[in-house]
Amino acid sequence: MAKRELQSRYGSKKSFGKKAWVIDENGELKLQSYNTHVAGFKNGQPYVKGLFSQTTTRHIKEFLKQGGVKAETTADIKKLIKEMR
């Protein structure tokens, strides 16, 4: 298992202050915001576990964009949540 801090590339923040981490666990990328697993990529497919705080939503958007997924709005994230069901 490898863990690295999520870097801000698309947002206006310079960093997330060690509050968002990307975990590579046997090829599955997982996003941990604060201490909660909130999103990831499994078999190359994105998933989001739900809607969270504004800050965690910012982490999710950044993580998904870095993975090549359209995630400009909360509606984009809601669509991914629905696709999981």
DOSE-606151 format. One record per residue: residue number from 1; residue in one letter; x negated, y, z of N, C-alpha, C in turn. Coordinates in nm, 2 decimals, decimal comma, m for minus. Layout:
BEGIN
- fike_rodren_n.xx_n.yy_n.zz_ca.xx_ca.yy_ca.zz_c.xx_c.yy_c.zz
- NUM_A_X_Y_Z_X_Y_Z_X_Y_Z
...
END
This chain:
BEGIN
- fike_rodren_n.xx_n.yy_n.zz_ca.xx_ca.yy_ca.zz_c.xx_c.yy_c.zz
- 1_M_m0,08_m0,12_0,00_0,00_0,00_0,00_m0,09_0,12_0,00
- 2_A_m0,06_0,21_m0,09_m0,14_0,34_m0,10_m0,04_0,45_m0,08
- 3_K_m0,09_0,55_0,00_0,00_0,67_0,03_m0,08_0,80_0,00
- 4_R_m0,01_0,89_m0,07_m0,07_1,02_m0,10_0,04_1,13_m0,08
- 5_E_m0,01_1,25_m0,05_0,08_1,36_m0,04_0,14_1,40_m0,17
- 6_L_0,27_1,43_m0,18_0,33_1,48_m0,30_0,28_1,62_m0,33
- 7_Q_0,23_1,64_m0,44_0,17_1,77_m0,48_0,28_1,85_m0,55
- 8_S_0,28_1,98_m0,54_0,38_2,07_m0,60_0,32_2,11_m0,74
- 9_R_0,39_2,06_m0,85_0,35_2,10_m0,98_0,45_2,19_m1,05
- 10_Y_0,58_2,16_m1,02_0,69_2,23_m1,09_0,76_2,33_m1,01
- 11_G_0,75_2,33_m0,88_0,82_2,42_m0,79_0,74_2,54_m0,76
- 12_S_0,80_2,64_m0,69_0,73_2,76_m0,66_0,64_2,75_m0,54
- 13_K_0,66_2,65_m0,46_0,57_2,63_m0,34_0,43_2,57_m0,38
- 14_K_0,33_2,62_m0,31_0,20_2,57_m0,34_0,18_2,42_m0,29
- 15_S_0,25_2,39_m0,18_0,24_2,26_m0,12_0,37_2,23_m0,04
- 16_F_0,38_2,11_0,00_0,50_2,07_0,08_0,46_2,05_0,23
- 17_G_0,34_2,09_0,26_0,29_2,09_0,40_0,29_1,96_0,47
- 18_K_0,25_1,85_0,39_0,24_1,72_0,45_0,38_1,66_0,50
- 19_K_0,48_1,71_0,43_0,62_1,66_0,47_0,67_1,56_0,36
- 20_A_0,61_1,55_0,25_0,65_1,46_0,14_0,54_1,37_0,10
- 21_W_0,56_1,24_0,09_0,46_1,15_0,06_0,50_1,05_m0,05
- 22_V_0,41_1,01_m0,14_0,44_0,91_m0,24_0,37_0,78_m0,20
- 23_I_0,44_0,68_m0,19_0,39_0,55_m0,14_0,40_0,45_m0,26
- 24_D_0,29_0,39_m0,29_0,28_0,29_m0,40_0,28_0,15_m0,32
- 25_E_0,39_0,08_m0,33_0,40_m0,05_m0,26_0,42_m0,16_m0,37
- 26_N_0,32_m0,23_m0,40_0,33_m0,33_m0,50_0,39_m0,29_m0,63
- 27_G_0,34_m0,17_m0,68_0,39_m0,12_m0,81_0,52_m0,04_m0,80
- 28_E_0,59_m0,04_m0,69_0,71_0,04_m0,67_0,67_0,17_m0,61
- 29_L_0,70_0,28_m0,67_0,67_0,42_m0,61_0,79_0,46_m0,53
- 30_K_0,76_0,50_m0,41_0,87_0,55_m0,31_0,84_0,69_m0,27
- 31_L_0,94_0,77_m0,25_0,92_0,90_m0,20_0,97_0,90_m0,05
- 32_Q_0,88_0,95_0,03_0,91_0,96_0,17_0,92_1,11_0,20
- 33_S_1,03_1,16_0,25_1,04_1,30_0,28_1,06_1,30_0,44
- 34_Y_0,97_1,37_0,50_0,96_1,37_0,65_0,94_1,22_0,68
- 35_N_1,02_1,15_0,75_1,00_1,01_0,78_1,10_0,92_0,71
- 36_T_1,17_0,96_0,61_1,28_0,89_0,54_1,25_0,86_0,40
- 37_H_1,27_0,73_0,36_1,25_0,69_0,22_1,38_0,73_0,15
- 38_V_1,36_0,83_0,05_1,48_0,89_m0,01_1,49_0,87_m0,16
- 39_A_1,39_0,82_m0,22_1,39_0,80_m0,37_1,28_0,72_m0,41
- 40_G_1,28_0,68_m0,54_1,17_0,60_m0,59_1,19_0,56_m0,73
- 41_F_1,10_0,48_m0,78_1,10_0,42_m0,91_1,07_0,27_m0,89
- 42_K_1,17_0,19_m0,93_1,16_0,04_m0,92_1,17_m0,01_m1,06
- 43_N_1,08_m0,09_m1,11_1,07_m0,14_m1,24_1,09_m0,03_m1,35
- 44_G_1,03_0,09_m1,31_1,03_0,20_m1,40_1,16_0,28_m1,40
- 45_Q_1,26_0,24_m1,33_1,39_0,31_m1,32_1,39_0,39_m1,19
- 46_P_1,44_0,52_m1,21_1,45_0,61_m1,09_1,57_0,57_m1,01
- 47_Y_1,56_0,60_m0,88_1,68_0,59_m0,79_1,67_0,69_m0,68
- 48_V_1,78_0,73_m0,63_1,79_0,83_m0,52_1,89_0,77_m0,42
- 49_K_1,85_0,77_m0,30_1,93_0,71_m0,20_2,05_0,79_m0,15
- 50_G_2,05_0,92_m0,18_2,16_1,01_m0,13_2,12_1,15_m0,14
- 51_L_2,22_1,23_m0,09_2,19_1,38_m0,08_2,14_1,41_0,06
- 52_F_2,04_1,49_0,07_1,98_1,52_0,19_1,97_1,68_0,21
- 53_S_1,88_1,72_0,30_1,87_1,86_0,32_1,81_1,93_0,19
- 54_Q_1,82_2,07_0,20_1,77_2,15_0,08_1,62_2,12_0,06
- 55_T_1,55_2,11_0,17_1,40_2,08_0,15_1,38_1,94_0,09
- 56_T_1,45_1,84_0,14_1,43_1,71_0,09_1,47_1,70_m0,06
- 57_T_1,58_1,77_m0,09_1,62_1,78_m0,23_1,51_1,84_m0,32
- 58_R_1,45_1,94_m0,27_1,33_1,99_m0,34_1,22_1,89_m0,36
- 59_H_1,19_1,81_m0,26_1,10_1,70_m0,27_1,14_1,60_m0,38
- 60_I_1,27_1,56_m0,37_1,32_1,46_m0,47_1,31_1,52_m0,61
- 61_K_1,35_1,64_m0,63_1,34_1,70_m0,77_1,19_1,70_m0,82
- 62_E_1,10_1,74_m0,74_0,96_1,74_m0,77_0,91_1,60_m0,81
- 63_F_0,94_1,50_m0,72_0,90_1,36_m0,75_0,96_1,31_m0,88
- 64_L_1,09_1,33_m0,90_1,15_1,28_m1,03_1,09_1,35_m1,15
- 65_K_1,07_1,48_m1,14_1,01_1,55_m1,26_0,87_1,50_m1,29
- 66_Q_0,79_1,47_m1,19_0,66_1,42_m1,21_0,67_1,28_m1,27
- 67_G_0,78_1,21_m1,25_0,80_1,08_m1,31_0,87_1,09_m1,45
- 68_G_0,89_1,21_m1,50_0,95_1,23_m1,63_1,10_1,22_m1,64
- 69_V_1,16_1,24_m1,52_1,31_1,24_m1,52_1,36_1,38_m1,51
- 70_K_1,47_1,41_m1,58_1,54_1,54_m1,57_1,60_1,56_m1,43
- 71_A_1,55_1,66_m1,36_1,60_1,68_m1,22_1,59_1,83_m1,19
- 72_E_1,67_1,90_m1,27_1,67_2,05_m1,25_1,77_2,09_m1,15
- 73_T_1,88_2,02_m1,13_1,98_2,06_m1,04_2,03_1,95_m0,95
- 74_T_2,10_1,98_m0,85_2,16_1,88_m0,76_2,25_1,79_m0,84
- 75_A_2,32_1,84_m0,94_2,41_1,76_m1,03_2,33_1,64_m1,10
- 76_D_2,20_1,67_m1,14_2,12_1,57_m1,20_2,09_1,46_m1,10
- 77_I_2,07_1,50_m0,97_2,04_1,40_m0,87_2,17_1,32_m0,84
- 78_K_2,28_1,39_m0,83_2,41_1,31_m0,81_2,43_1,21_m0,92
- 79_K_2,40_1,24_m1,04_2,42_1,15_m1,15_2,33_1,02_m1,13
- 80_L_2,21_1,04_m1,08_2,13_0,92_m1,05_2,19_0,84_m0,93
- 81_I_2,24_0,90_m0,84_2,30_0,83_m0,72_2,42_0,75_m0,78
- 82_K_2,50_0,80_m0,86_2,62_0,73_m0,92_2,57_0,61_m1,00
- 83_E_2,46_0,63_m1,08_2,41_0,52_m1,16_2,36_0,41_m1,08
- 84_M_2,33_0,43_m0,96_2,28_0,32_m0,87_2,39_0,23_m0,83
- 85_R_2,51_0,28_m0,82_2,62_0,21_m0,76_2,67_0,10_m0,86
END
